[in-house]
Amino acid sequence: MLSRALAVVTAVLAGLLAGGMALIEVVLVPFWRGAPPAEFRDWFAAHSGRIRAVMVPLGAGAGVAATASALAHVAEGSKGAPASVAAAGATAGVVGITAAVNERANR
């Protein structure tokens, strides 16, 4: 039954992470594209820490929860184990790409 609780936590955290990413895409990216380069750099330098302070814990939490959920499902021999392992892999992919690509570009 631990696997069920972890699956719920994973779904909530991954949903919040996806919502945060969608908010950035729908609200911030159009604003950034419309700003002159110098103004954008100033704005981003002043506010990127706030975005990071929300998104990094969500990504890390979703990654940890998804991994724990997958391990619990596999250990229990649950029929949901393949889906849970796939969710953990997908979450790891999002976190990995963000860390390797987006964070570098943000600096």
C-alpha positions in Angstrom: 0.0 0.0 0.0 3.0 2.2 0.3 3.3 2.1 -3.5 -0.2 3.7 -3.8 0.6 6.6 -1.5 3.9 7.2 -3.3 2.0 7.1 -6.7 -0.4 9.8 -5.4 2.5 12.0 -4.2 4.3 11.5 -7.5 1.2 12.5 -9.5 0.7 15.6 -7.4 4.3 16.7 -7.6 4.7 15.9 -11.3 1.4 17.8 -12.0 2.7 20.8 -10.1 6.0 20.7 -12.0 4.1 20.4 -15.4 1.9 23.3 -14.3 4.9 25.4 -13.5 6.5 24.7 -16.8 3.2 25.5 -18.6 3.0 28.8 -16.7 6.5 29.7 -17.8 5.7 28.8 -21.4 2.3 30.7 -21.5 3.1 33.7 -19.4 6.8 34.4 -19.2 8.2 33.3 -22.5 6.0 35.7 -24.5 7.0 38.5 -22.1 10.7 37.6 -22.5 10.4 37.5 -26.3 8.8 40.9 -26.4 11.4 42.6 -24.2 14.5 44.2 -25.7 17.6 42.1 -25.0 19.1 44.3 -22.4 15.8 44.7 -20.5 15.3 40.9 -20.7 18.8 40.2 -19.2 18.1 42.7 -16.4 14.7 41.2 -15.6 16.0 37.6 -15.8 19.0 38.4 -13.5 16.6 40.0 -11.0 13.9 37.2 -11.0 15.4 33.9 -12.2 16.3 33.0 -8.6 12.6 33.1 -7.7 11.7 30.8 -10.6 14.5 28.4 -9.7 13.4 28.5 -6.0 10.0 27.0 -7.0 11.0 24.8 -9.9 14.0 23.0 -8.5 12.2 21.7 -5.4 9.3 20.6 -7.5 11.6 18.8 -9.9 13.7 17.2 -7.2 10.6 16.2 -5.2 8.9 14.7 -8.3 12.0 12.8 -9.2 12.5 11.4 -5.7 8.8 10.5 -5.4 8.6 8.8 -8.8 11.8 6.8 -8.1 10.5 5.7 -4.7 7.1 4.9 -6.2 8.7 2.7 -8.9 10.8 0.9 -6.4 7.9 0.2 -4.1 5.7 -1.0 -7.1 8.4 -3.3 -8.2 9.2 -4.6 -4.7 5.5 -5.3 -4.1 5.1 -7.0 -7.5 2.3 -4.6 -8.3 0.6 -4.7 -11.7 1.3 -1.0 -11.9 5.0 -1.5 -11.7 5.7 -1.0 -15.5 3.7 2.3 -15.5 5.5 3.5 -12.4 8.9 2.7 -13.8 8.0 4.6 -17.0 6.8 7.6 -15.0 10.1 7.6 -13.0 12.1 7.4 -16.3 10.0 10.3 -17.8 10.5 12.4 -14.7 14.2 11.7 -14.7 14.3 12.7 -18.3 12.6 16.1 -17.6 14.9 16.8 -14.7 18.0 15.7 -16.6 17.3 17.8 -19.6 16.4 20.8 -17.4 19.7 20.5 -15.5 21.9 19.8 -18.5 20.3 22.2 -21.0 18.1 24.8 -19.5 20.2 25.6 -16.5 23.3 26.1 -18.6 21.4 28.4 -21.0 20.0 30.4 -18.1 23.4 31.2 -16.8 
